[in-house]
Amino acid sequence: MPIYEYKCAHCNHIFEEFQKSGETGANLKCPACGATAPEKMFSSFAASGLGHTASGSGSSSGHSCGSGGFG
């Protein structure tokens, strides 16, 4: 199940919820104030620890994943 971020229209509290894809969140309540129907926020995917630098090299050997080490 994906995690969605919501923002309460009443108190501006931001919180996360596990939900099935396609659910609207209309049945959710703000955990801070109890207001109903929070607004679903846009969340960007963040990847970290990939080992890439600005120059695009992943390691000091110059090999990318799966490109070396086998005979």
Summary of the structure (lengths in Angstrom):
residues: 71
radius of gyration: 20.2
end to end distance: 40.7
largest distance: 62.3
contacts: 119
relative contact order: 0.21
helix: 0%
strand: 20%
